[in-house]
Each structure stands twice: as structure tokens, then as C-alpha cells.
Amino acid sequence: MSTIHVYEPAMCCNTGVCGPDPAQELVQFTSDLAALKGLGADITRHNLTNDALAFTQAEPVRAFMQTAGSAGLPLTTVDGAVVLTGRYPSRDELTRYAGLADAPTAGAGCCGGQADAAGSSCCGGEDKTTDSCGCGSGDQAESSCGGSQAAEPVAVAASSGCGCGSSGCC
């Protein structure tokens, strides 16, 4: 299995998912990272604020920082090779980079086709309505999810009927 490192710009906390209105891309990436780590992927995040030494220890990252600076982050490496810059990798990209091509993805059903640790739905085991996701739909999903995080949050396309959209609230 490959080793993945994601080098991120300076943030207020390790994940950037803090405060009243965290960036959606950080919420999604944090969710994707947790899901893949749960499948055994070797992925490490490096925040410029809390782990600056990591940026100097990897030659391709050091060279990138000298050329593009922190404005070019995030940067993703796989086994020491730069594979992506300027945005966070998607769950599909992380799955491919990790060599987990057969792993379930969000498209395979709510919570990657698996029940979460708390129960049978992806909203912490609480059946919110009768749809297959358990998150409700439309306005009900927004109020029932209310920003809470389940054991393994995932983004589900709004067209799937889950009602969570791509917010990953479930």
C-alpha cells in the first residue's frame, strides 16, 4: 500500500474544521480521510502551522514551497512523488492513491454502503425518515442533521434523495 502525505496551508487547528463556519472542502476532506484511514490507508496530514518541519524534510515539498510558496498548497504526495497541488484530493483520488481501488465509495450507498458504528443509518443510528439513507430529505435533513457528525460522515449527492446534498452532514 502506498504512503500518502497531504501538506496543507497554515490553519487555526490541525484539520481546519473549527469555528462557526468551516470551509466545506475541509469538512469533506476530513471525512474522506477518516473513511480511508478506517480501511487501512496510510495517509498523513501536515499543517504548516503545527508541522512545519515536515515541509522541510521532504525534498519535493521543500522545492515546491521555494517555488510556489504556501499559496500553492495543499500539496499531495504518494510515495514521495507530488501527485496533486492547489486543491484537496477527492475520496476517489485518495482511494486510487492508496491502492484501495475496490473500496466502497460514497456512490455505493450512504456511508459507503455500510452502517455506521452507532446503528443502521448514517446519522448516528437514528432513523430520521423512511428513505434509504436515514438522513431525511430536503429541509428535514438540514434540521435533523444540524451540523452533527456521525461516526463516518460522507457526502451523498443531492440527487440521491438523501437530502444531505454534498455537505457531508450525515
C-alpha positions in Angstrom: 0.0 0.0 0.0 1.2 3.5 -0.8 2.0 6.2 1.7 0.1 9.5 1.2 1.0 12.8 2.7 -1.1 15.9 2.3 0.7 19.2 3.1 -1.8 22.0 4.0 -1.5 25.7 4.4 -1.4 27.3 7.9 -4.8 26.8 9.7 -6.1 27.5 13.1 -6.3 23.8 14.1 -5.0 20.5 12.7 -8.0 19.9 10.4 -9.2 23.4 9.7 -12.7 22.1 10.7 -13.3 24.6 13.5 -15.2 27.7 14.2 -18.8 28.5 13.3 -18.4 28.2 9.6 -15.6 25.8 8.5 -14.8 25.6 4.8 -16.8 22.8 3.1 -13.8 21.4 1.3 -12.1 20.8 4.7 -15.1 19.1 6.1 -15.3 16.8 3.1 -11.6 16.1 3.1 -11.6 15.3 6.8 -14.5 12.9 6.3 -12.8 11.3 3.3 -9.5 10.9 5.2 -11.2 9.3 8.2 -13.1 6.9 6.0 -10.0 5.8 4.2 -7.9 5.5 7.3 -10.6 3.2 8.6 -10.0 1.0 5.6 -6.3 0.9 6.4 -4.9 3.6 4.2 -1.6 5.2 5.2 -2.4 8.9 5.0 -0.9 11.7 7.0 -1.8 15.4 7.1 0.8 18.1 7.7 -0.4 21.6 8.6 2.1 24.3 8.0 1.2 25.9 11.4 1.6 22.7 13.5 4.1 20.6 11.5 6.4 23.0 9.6 9.3 20.6 9.9 7.6 18.1 7.6 7.6 20.7 4.9 11.4 20.9 5.0 12.1 17.2 5.4 10.6 16.1 2.0 12.7 17.3 -0.9 9.8 17.7 -3.4 7.8 19.6 -0.9 10.7 21.9 0.1 11.3 22.6 -3.6 7.6 23.3 -4.2 7.5 25.7 -1.3 10.5 27.6 -2.6 8.9 28.0 -6.0 5.2 28.4 -5.3 5.1 29.2 -1.6 2.2 28.4 0.7 -0.3 29.9 -1.9 0.1 26.7 -3.9 -1.0 24.4 -1.1 -2.4 21.9 -0.5 0.1 19.5 -2.0 -0.3 15.8 -2.0 2.5 13.2 -2.4 2.3 9.5 -2.9 5.4 7.5 -2.0 7.4 10.8 -2.2 6.1 11.9 -5.6 4.0 15.0 -6.0 0.6 14.0 -7.5 -1.6 17.0 -6.8 -1.3 20.6 -5.9 -3.7 23.5 -5.3 -6.7 21.5 -4.1 -7.5 18.6 -1.8 -7.8 15.2 -3.3 -11.2 13.7 -3.7 -12.2 10.4 -2.0 -11.9 8.6 -5.3 -8.4 10.0 -5.8 -7.3 9.1 -2.3 -8.7 5.6 -2.8 -6.7 5.2 -6.0 -3.5 6.7 -4.5 -3.8 4.3 -1.5 -4.2 1.3 -3.8 -7.7 0.6 -2.4 -9.5 0.6 -5.8 -12.1 -1.9 -4.6 -13.0 0.0 -1.5 -16.6 1.2 -1.2 -17.2 4.9 -2.0 -20.0 7.3 -1.2 -21.6 6.4 -4.5 -22.1 2.8 -3.2 -24.8 4.0 -0.8 -25.0 6.1 2.3 -21.9 5.8 4.4 -20.1 3.9 1.6 -22.7 1.1 1.7 -22.0 0.3 5.4 -23.9 1.1 8.6 -22.0 3.3 11.0 -20.9 2.1 14.4 -23.9 3.6 16.2 -26.6 1.8 14.2 -28.2 1.2 10.9 -28.3 4.7 9.4 -25.6 7.2 8.6 -27.0 9.8 11.0 -25.6 8.2 14.2 -28.1 5.3 14.2 -31.2 7.4 14.3 -33.7 6.7 11.6 -34.6 10.2 10.5 -37.3 9.2 7.9 -38.1 6.4 5.6 -35.5 6.9 2.9 -32.6 4.6 2.4 -30.0 7.0 3.8 -31.8 7.6 7.1 -31.0 11.3 6.9 -34.3 12.6 5.8 -34.7 14.7 2.8 -34.9 18.4 1.9 -35.5 20.8 4.9 -36.0 17.9 7.3 -32.4 16.6 6.6 -30.9 20.0 7.2 -32.7 20.3 10.6 -32.2 16.7 11.6 -28.5 16.6 10.8 -28.0 20.1 12.2 -24.3 20.0 11.6 -23.8 16.9 13.8 -21.3 14.4 12.7 -21.9 10.6 12.6 -19.2 8.0 13.2 -18.2 8.2 9.5 -19.6 11.2 7.7 -19.8 11.1 3.9 -21.0 13.3 1.2 -24.0 12.0 -0.7 -25.1 13.6 -4.0 -28.2 15.7 -3.6 -29.9 13.8 -6.4 -29.7 10.5 -4.4 -32.7 11.5 -2.3 -30.8 11.6 0.9 -31.3 15.3 1.4 -27.8 15.8 2.7 -26.6 17.2 -0.5 -22.8 17.4 -0.6 -22.5 18.8 2.8 -21.5 15.6 4.5 -23.7 16.5 7.4 -24.6 12.9 7.9 
